[in-house]
Amino acid sequence: MKIPATPPPFEDGLRSLLERFHEEEDFEAFDREVMKGPAPDGAYRHWDTIRRIPPPGGLTAEDVWVARKVARRGLYRPIPLLDRNGRPFQYALVDPVLIRLHRIDRDAAGHIALPEQATSPETRERYIIRSLVEEAITSSQLEGAATTREVAKEMIRTGRDPRDRSERMILNNYRAMQHIRVRLGEPLTPDFVFDLHGIVSEGMLDTDGGPLRSPGDGIAVYDDRDPLLHLPPPAEEIEGRMQRMCAFANEAETGVFLHPVLKSILLHFWLAYDHPFVDGNGRTARALFYWSMLKEGFWLAEYLSISRILKRAPARYGRSFLYSETDDNDLTYFILAQLRVIEQAIEELKAYLEKKVAEIAETKALLKPSSGLNHRQIALLNHAMRHPSTAYTIESHRSSHGVAYATARADLLDLASRGLLDQQRRGRKFVFIAAPDLSMRLRELG
């Protein structure tokens, strides 16, 4: 990844402007630029972009940059995170941020019109588990896991042990996502963060020391071409920094309102910036984001996979991080990038649910009203219609729907007794495969 150009110092740009402009009319073009605001046309541009855009007549690219900074500086709000030199990070509540927060408030915390299958107590667990699996896989793939999605899903569904490092990373992430669901009522503490990291890194650390960075270990963030992208704060500061991060996460309103989604995004950035661990910082940071979102009442976050979006454009994620570091610690770049990811994940969830509801409806249409099949059995048959060679086990059915072993066993044996699944023995366990003429048998079922 190419490191963005460092913006020219604001003071130098302003001094140059004043030296060149003397009369009031000289400043008219500059004033028009300032009046465009901090994010003209909804775009919060970094110097690396502005320097490539031809400036208006009479101005230089540096003048345009000064105009943007004049419009932004009065909006900055600092947070307790400090950079390596003791300077605070900050963000600006510009219109694009407020607009996206409004949409997320509406869709992720309010009563979004999701299909009943995704929100009813009987069936929501299936969709949540699917989302936890998806997030576990793509979060791992972001950090180099090479296992295919199909193999990873099979591992989690069947409960088998991971065969290699990539599968171990995915399984660890899945367990971490499950872990945060049961700890939403707790405050954030360093021990909590260590527990979360311990889950994502179990069996993964190739070091004789502990999970934390140590002085002089040379740990930093590089890309494939090896340029240094991020040098974290000294290891000696980790304990104090983690205490401040936890205090920030637990702090109630103190006069300056901080939107909960922004707090969740800032916690994500905070842990990634401090980079306290030898490995697994990104996965821990993303899990911390989910914990914060769910704790703050954004229930839809449990269904979302942000890593799936990040994986498609990892450079955009990295660039937003670098933009924030190179421009006065301005976190607005990172915030806007993450808000876009959340919005896109919500839209993809809607599309996925619409598709699944339509598929379930097709399967139900083949059944007579008196079939007596429950929602788990119908979901399995729907899957079997589209993946006829899949082998189902009691464990995979239990895992997919979050039910007890006895419930899963009863579901599958009932489908086998109706002739919809063929029961076979493989080794010590039974597997169930869709009958070759499943569609016809569904129509005849009554």
C-alpha positions as CSV (number, residue, x, y, z in Angstrom):
1,M,0.0,0.0,0.0
2,K,1.3,3.4,-0.9
3,I,1.6,5.8,2.1
4,P,-0.4,9.0,1.4
5,A,1.3,12.3,1.0
6,T,1.6,14.2,4.3
7,P,-0.4,17.4,4.1
8,P,1.4,20.7,4.2
9,P,1.4,22.4,7.6
10,F,-1.7,24.6,8.0
11,E,0.3,27.5,9.4
12,D,2.7,27.5,6.5
13,G,-0.1,27.4,4.0
14,L,-1.9,30.3,5.7
15,R,1.3,32.3,5.9
16,S,1.8,31.8,2.2
17,L,-1.7,32.9,1.4
18,L,-1.4,36.1,3.4
19,E,1.9,37.0,1.8
20,R,0.4,36.7,-1.7
21,F,-3.0,38.2,-1.1
22,H,-3.3,41.9,0.0
23,E,-6.5,43.3,-1.2
24,E,-10.0,42.2,-0.2
25,E,-10.8,41.0,-3.7
26,D,-7.8,38.8,-3.7
27,F,-9.4,36.7,-1.0
28,E,-12.8,36.2,-2.8
29,A,-11.9,32.9,-4.4
30,F,-10.4,31.6,-1.1
31,D,-13.5,32.7,0.8
32,R,-15.7,30.8,-1.7
33,E,-13.6,27.7,-1.0
34,V,-14.0,28.1,2.7
35,M,-17.8,28.5,2.3
36,K,-18.0,25.1,0.6
37,G,-17.5,23.7,4.0
38,P,-15.4,20.8,5.4
39,A,-16.7,18.2,3.0
40,P,-17.9,19.7,-0.3
41,D,-20.4,17.5,-2.1
42,G,-20.3,15.1,0.8
43,A,-16.6,14.1,0.2
44,Y,-14.2,14.5,3.1
45,R,-11.0,14.7,1.1
46,H,-7.4,14.2,2.3
47,W,-4.6,16.3,1.0
48,D,-3.4,13.3,-1.1
49,T,-6.6,13.7,-3.2
50,I,-6.9,17.5,-3.1
51,R,-3.4,18.0,-4.5
52,R,-4.4,16.1,-7.6
53,I,-7.6,18.2,-8.3
54,P,-7.1,21.3,-10.5
55,P,-7.8,24.3,-8.1
56,P,-10.1,27.2,-9.0
57,G,-8.6,30.2,-10.8
58,G,-6.2,32.2,-8.7
59,L,-5.7,29.5,-6.1
60,T,-3.2,26.7,-5.5
61,A,-3.9,23.2,-4.3
62,E,-2.3,24.4,-1.0
63,D,-4.8,27.2,-0.8
64,V,-7.7,24.8,-1.2
65,W,-6.3,22.6,1.5
66,V,-6.0,25.6,3.9
67,A,-9.7,26.4,3.1
68,R,-10.7,22.9,4.0
69,K,-8.8,23.0,7.2
70,V,-10.3,26.4,8.2
71,A,-13.8,24.9,7.7
72,R,-12.8,21.8,9.8
73,R,-10.8,23.1,12.7
74,G,-13.8,24.6,14.5
75,L,-15.6,21.2,14.4
76,Y,-12.9,19.0,15.9
77,R,-13.7,17.1,19.1
78,P,-10.7,15.4,20.8
79,I,-10.9,11.9,22.4
80,P,-8.5,10.5,25.1
81,L,-6.5,8.5,22.6
82,L,-3.0,10.0,22.2
83,D,-0.5,9.4,19.4
84,R,3.1,8.4,20.0
85,N,4.0,12.1,20.6
86,G,1.2,12.7,23.1
87,R,-1.1,14.6,20.8
88,P,-4.8,13.7,20.9
89,F,-6.8,12.2,18.2
90,Q,-9.9,14.1,17.1
91,Y,-12.9,13.9,14.8
92,A,-15.3,16.3,13.1
93,L,-19.1,15.9,13.1
94,V,-19.5,16.8,9.4
95,D,-22.8,16.3,7.5
96,P,-21.7,13.0,5.9
97,V,-21.1,11.6,9.3
98,L,-24.5,12.8,10.7
99,I,-26.4,11.5,7.6
100,R,-24.9,8.0,7.9
101,L,-25.4,7.9,11.7
102,H,-29.1,8.8,11.1
103,R,-29.5,5.9,8.7
104,I,-27.8,3.4,11.0
105,D,-29.9,4.6,13.9
106,R,-33.0,4.0,11.8
107,D,-31.9,0.6,10.5
108,A,-29.7,-1.0,13.3
109,A,-31.3,0.2,16.5
110,G,-34.9,0.9,15.5
111,H,-37.6,-1.4,14.1
112,I,-36.3,-2.2,10.7
113,A,-38.8,-4.1,8.5
114,L,-37.0,-7.4,8.5
115,P,-38.8,-10.6,7.6
116,E,-40.3,-12.4,10.6
117,Q,-38.0,-15.3,10.1
118,A,-35.0,-13.1,11.1
119,T,-36.6,-11.5,14.1
120,S,-38.9,-14.1,15.7
121,P,-37.4,-16.0,18.7
122,E,-37.9,-19.3,17.0
123,T,-35.9,-18.7,13.9
124,R,-33.5,-15.7,14.6
125,E,-30.8,-17.9,16.0
126,R,-30.3,-19.5,12.6
127,Y,-29.6,-16.1,11.0
128,I,-27.4,-15.0,13.9
129,I,-25.3,-18.2,13.6
130,R,-24.9,-17.7,9.9
131,S,-23.7,-14.1,10.5
132,L,-21.2,-15.2,13.2
133,V,-19.8,-17.8,10.9
134,E,-19.5,-15.3,8.0
135,E,-17.8,-12.8,10.2
136,A,-15.4,-15.4,11.6
137,I,-14.4,-16.5,8.1
138,T,-13.9,-13.1,6.5
139,S,-12.2,-11.6,9.6
140,S,-9.7,-14.4,9.4
141,Q,-9.3,-14.1,5.6
142,L,-8.4,-10.4,6.1
143,E,-5.4,-11.6,8.0
144,G,-4.3,-14.3,5.7
145,A,-6.4,-17.4,6.4
146,A,-6.4,-19.5,3.2
147,T,-9.2,-21.9,3.9
148,T,-12.2,-21.8,1.5
149,R,-15.5,-20.6,2.8
150,E,-17.2,-24.0,2.1
151,V,-14.5,-25.9,4.1
152,A,-14.7,-23.4,7.0
153,K,-18.5,-23.6,7.2
154,E,-18.3,-27.4,7.2
155,M,-15.8,-27.4,10.1
156,I,-18.0,-25.1,12.2
157,R,-21.2,-27.0,11.3
158,T,-19.8,-30.4,12.1
159,G,-17.8,-29.4,15.1
160,R,-14.6,-31.1,13.9
161,D,-11.2,-30.0,15.0
162,P,-9.3,-27.5,12.8
163,R,-6.7,-29.1,10.5
164,D,-4.3,-26.2,10.0
165,R,-3.5,-22.7,11.2
166,S,-6.1,-21.1,8.8
167,E,-8.9,-23.2,10.1
168,R,-7.8,-22.6,13.7
169,M,-7.9,-18.8,13.2
170,I,-11.5,-19.1,11.8
171,L,-12.7,-21.3,14.6
172,N,-11.1,-19.0,17.2
173,N,-12.9,-16.0,15.6
174,Y,-16.2,-17.8,15.7
175,R,-15.8,-18.6,19.4
176,A,-14.9,-15.0,20.1
177,M,-18.0,-13.8,18.4
178,Q,-20.1,-16.2,20.5
179,H,-18.2,-15.1,23.6
180,I,-19.1,-11.4,23.3
181,R,-22.8,-12.3,23.1
182,V,-22.8,-13.5,26.7
183,R,-20.7,-10.6,28.1
184,L,-22.7,-7.7,27.0
185,G,-23.7,-6.7,30.5
186,E,-20.1,-6.3,31.7
187,P,-18.0,-3.2,31.7
188,L,-14.9,-3.3,29.5
189,T,-11.7,-4.1,31.5
190,P,-8.2,-5.1,30.5
191,D,-9.0,-8.7,31.6
192,F,-12.0,-8.7,29.3
193,V,-9.8,-7.6,26.4
194,F,-7.2,-10.2,27.3
195,D,-9.9,-12.9,27.4
196,L,-11.1,-11.8,24.0
197,H,-7.6,-11.8,22.6
198,G,-6.9,-15.2,24.2
199,I,-9.8,-16.7,22.3
200,V,-8.9,-15.3,18.9
201,S,-5.2,-16.3,19.3
202,E,-5.6,-19.7,21.0
203,G,-3.0,-22.0,19.5
204,M,-1.8,-19.3,17.2
205,L,1.0,-17.4,18.9
206,D,4.5,-18.3,17.7
207,T,6.3,-16.8,20.6
208,D,7.8,-17.9,23.9
209,G,6.7,-14.8,25.7
210,G,3.2,-13.5,26.6
211,P,0.6,-12.1,24.2
212,L,1.7,-8.5,24.7
213,R,4.3,-6.7,22.8
214,S,7.6,-6.2,24.6
215,P,10.2,-3.4,24.4
216,G,12.4,-3.7,21.4
217,D,10.5,-6.6,19.7
218,G,10.2,-4.6,16.5
219,I,6.5,-5.4,16.0
220,A,4.8,-2.9,13.7
221,V,2.4,-3.0,10.7
222,Y,3.9,-3.6,7.3
223,D,2.4,-4.4,3.9
224,D,3.4,-7.1,1.4
225,R,6.0,-4.8,-0.1
226,D,7.4,-4.3,3.4
227,P,7.2,-0.5,3.8
228,L,6.4,0.5,7.4
229,L,2.7,1.5,7.5
230,H,2.2,2.0,11.3
231,L,4.6,2.1,14.2
232,P,2.6,1.5,17.4
233,P,3.3,3.4,20.7
234,P,6.1,2.0,22.9
235,A,5.3,-1.3,24.6
236,E,6.0,0.3,28.0
237,E,2.8,2.3,27.5
238,I,0.4,-0.6,26.8
239,E,-0.9,-1.0,30.3
240,G,-1.8,2.7,30.8
241,R,-3.2,3.0,27.3
242,M,-5.5,0.0,27.8
243,Q,-6.8,1.4,31.1
244,R,-7.7,4.6,29.3
245,M,-9.4,2.7,26.5
246,C,-11.5,0.8,28.9
247,A,-12.4,4.0,30.8
248,F,-13.4,5.6,27.5
249,A,-15.6,2.6,26.6
250,N,-17.3,2.6,30.0
251,E,-17.8,6.3,30.4
252,A,-21.3,7.6,30.4
253,E,-22.2,11.0,29.0
254,T,-20.1,13.8,30.6
255,G,-21.5,16.9,28.9
256,V,-20.3,16.2,25.4
257,F,-22.5,13.7,23.6
258,L,-20.7,10.9,21.8
259,H,-22.9,8.8,19.5
260,P,-22.7,5.1,20.5
261,V,-21.8,4.0,16.9
262,L,-19.0,6.5,16.9
263,K,-17.7,5.1,20.2
264,S,-17.8,1.6,18.8
265,I,-15.8,2.7,15.7
266,L,-13.3,4.7,17.9
267,L,-12.7,1.6,20.1
268,H,-12.0,-0.4,16.9
269,F,-9.4,2.2,15.9
270,W,-8.0,2.6,19.4
271,L,-7.1,-1.0,19.8
272,A,-5.8,-1.3,16.3
273,Y,-3.6,1.9,16.8
274,D,-2.2,0.8,20.1
275,H,-1.5,-2.7,18.7
276,P,-0.9,-4.1,22.2
277,F,-0.6,-7.8,21.2
278,V,2.0,-9.8,19.3
279,D,-0.7,-11.0,16.9
280,G,-4.5,-10.9,16.6
281,N,-4.9,-7.1,17.0
282,G,-7.2,-6.7,14.0
283,R,-9.4,-9.6,15.0
284,T,-9.6,-8.4,18.6
285,A,-10.4,-4.8,17.4
286,R,-13.3,-6.0,15.2
287,A,-14.7,-8.2,18.0
288,L,-14.5,-5.2,20.3
289,F,-16.5,-3.2,17.8
290,Y,-19.3,-5.8,17.8
291,W,-19.3,-6.0,21.6
292,S,-19.7,-2.2,21.8
293,M,-22.4,-2.0,19.2
294,L,-24.5,-4.8,20.8
295,K,-24.0,-3.3,24.3
296,E,-25.3,0.0,23.1
297,G,-28.5,-1.6,21.8
298,F,-27.7,-1.8,18.1
299,W,-29.2,-5.3,17.9
300,L,-28.9,-5.6,14.1
301,A,-25.1,-5.7,14.5
302,E,-25.4,-9.3,15.5
303,Y,-26.5,-10.1,12.0
304,L,-23.9,-8.1,10.2
305,S,-20.5,-9.1,8.8
306,I,-18.3,-6.0,8.5
307,S,-15.2,-8.0,7.6
308,R,-17.0,-9.3,4.5
309,I,-17.2,-5.7,3.2
310,L,-13.6,-4.9,4.4
311,K,-12.2,-7.9,2.6
312,R,-13.5,-6.7,-0.8
313,A,-11.5,-3.4,-0.4
314,P,-8.8,-3.9,2.2
315,A,-6.8,-1.0,0.8
316,R,-9.7,1.4,1.5
317,Y,-9.7,0.3,5.1
318,G,-5.9,0.8,5.4
319,R,-6.0,4.1,3.6
320,S,-8.6,5.5,6.0
321,F,-6.3,4.5,8.9
322,L,-3.3,6.2,7.2
323,Y,-5.3,9.3,6.3
324,S,-6.2,9.8,10.0
325,E,-2.6,9.3,11.1
326,T,-1.2,11.8,8.6
327,D,-3.7,14.6,8.9
328,D,-3.7,16.1,12.4
329,N,-4.9,12.7,13.9
330,D,-8.2,13.4,12.2
331,L,-10.3,10.3,12.8
332,T,-13.1,11.5,10.5
333,Y,-11.6,9.6,7.6
334,F,-11.7,6.3,9.5
335,I,-15.2,7.0,10.9
336,L,-16.6,7.7,7.4
337,A,-15.0,4.6,6.0
338,Q,-16.5,2.4,8.8
339,L,-19.9,4.0,8.6
340,R,-20.0,3.2,4.9
341,V,-19.1,-0.4,5.7
342,I,-21.9,-0.7,8.3
343,E,-24.4,0.7,5.9
344,Q,-23.3,-1.6,3.1
345,A,-23.5,-4.6,5.5
346,I,-27.0,-3.6,6.4
347,E,-28.0,-3.4,2.8
348,E,-26.5,-6.8,2.1
349,L,-28.3,-8.3,5.0
350,K,-31.6,-7.1,3.7
351,A,-30.9,-8.6,0.3
352,Y,-29.8,-11.9,1.8
353,L,-32.9,-12.1,3.9
354,E,-35.2,-11.3,1.0
355,K,-33.5,-14.1,-1.0
356,K,-33.8,-16.6,1.8
357,V,-37.4,-15.7,2.6
358,A,-38.2,-16.3,-1.1
359,E,-36.4,-19.6,-1.1
360,I,-38.2,-20.8,2.0
361,A,-41.5,-19.8,0.5
362,E,-40.7,-21.9,-2.6
363,T,-40.0,-24.9,-0.4
364,K,-43.2,-24.4,1.7
365,A,-45.2,-24.2,-1.5
366,L,-44.2,-27.8,-2.2
367,L,-45.6,-28.9,1.1
368,K,-49.2,-29.6,2.0
369,P,-50.5,-27.5,4.9
370,S,-50.8,-30.6,7.1
371,S,-47.1,-31.6,6.8
372,G,-46.3,-30.6,10.4
373,L,-42.7,-29.8,9.7
374,N,-41.0,-27.2,11.9
375,H,-39.0,-24.2,10.8
376,R,-35.7,-26.0,11.3
377,Q,-36.7,-28.9,9.1
378,I,-38.0,-26.6,6.4
379,A,-34.8,-24.7,6.4
380,L,-32.8,-27.9,6.1
381,L,-35.0,-29.1,3.2
382,N,-34.6,-25.7,1.5
383,H,-30.8,-26.1,1.7
384,A,-31.0,-29.7,0.5
385,M,-33.0,-28.7,-2.5
386,R,-30.2,-26.4,-3.6
387,H,-27.3,-28.5,-2.4
388,P,-28.4,-32.1,-2.9
389,S,-25.1,-33.7,-2.1
390,T,-24.7,-32.2,1.3
391,A,-24.4,-34.6,4.2
392,Y,-26.2,-33.5,7.4
393,T,-25.3,-34.7,10.9
394,I,-27.0,-34.2,14.2
395,E,-24.1,-32.0,15.2
396,S,-24.2,-29.9,12.1
397,H,-28.0,-29.4,12.5
398,R,-27.6,-28.6,16.2
399,S,-24.8,-26.1,15.4
400,S,-26.7,-24.4,12.5
401,H,-29.8,-23.7,14.6
402,G,-28.5,-23.4,18.1
403,V,-30.6,-26.1,19.6
404,A,-30.0,-29.1,21.9
405,Y,-28.6,-32.3,20.6
406,A,-31.8,-34.2,21.3
407,T,-33.8,-31.6,19.4
408,A,-31.5,-31.9,16.4
409,R,-31.6,-35.6,16.5
410,A,-35.4,-35.7,16.6
411,D,-35.6,-33.3,13.6
412,L,-33.4,-35.5,11.4
413,L,-34.9,-38.8,12.4
414,D,-38.3,-37.5,11.7
415,L,-37.3,-36.3,8.2
416,A,-35.7,-39.7,7.6
417,S,-38.9,-41.5,8.7
418,R,-40.9,-39.5,6.2
419,G,-38.5,-40.6,3.4
420,L,-37.2,-37.0,2.8
421,L,-33.7,-37.8,3.9
422,D,-31.7,-41.0,3.5
423,Q,-30.0,-42.1,6.7
424,Q,-26.5,-43.7,6.3
425,R,-23.7,-44.7,8.7
426,R,-20.3,-43.3,8.1
427,G,-17.8,-44.6,10.7
428,R,-19.3,-44.1,14.1
429,K,-21.9,-41.6,13.2
430,F,-25.0,-41.3,11.1
431,V,-25.3,-38.9,8.2
432,F,-28.4,-37.8,6.4
433,I,-28.6,-37.0,2.7
434,A,-31.5,-35.6,0.6
435,A,-33.6,-38.2,-1.1
436,P,-32.8,-38.2,-4.9
437,D,-36.5,-37.3,-5.7
438,L,-36.9,-34.8,-2.8
439,S,-39.1,-32.4,-4.8
440,M,-41.6,-35.1,-5.7
441,R,-41.6,-36.5,-2.1
442,L,-42.3,-33.0,-0.7
443,R,-45.3,-32.6,-2.9
444,E,-46.6,-36.0,-1.8
445,L,-46.1,-35.3,1.9
446,G,-49.3,-34.8,3.8
